Amino acid sequence: MPVISMFYGIIVALYFFDTGKHNRPHIHVKYQGEEAVVGIPDGDIIEGSIQKNRMKLVKRGSRSTVMS
């Protein structure tokens, strides 16, 4: 799993060959057993769930990097 970022216990991964399940660009976000697939660049959750306060951190941190 190619991890592109880790902060506050949140792991953000980007799989290179993950086109079979989701057609749009996305990242995988994991936190304490929860996992969500998040679209790039809009930040909408495509699949799964993650705590709202953790998702806010992901969106805030990604504005300046992946989702800008």
Summary of the structure (lengths in Angstrom):
residues: 68
radius of gyration: 10.8
end to end distance: 23.0
largest distance: 30.1
contacts: 175
relative contact order: 0.22
helix: 18%
strand: 37%
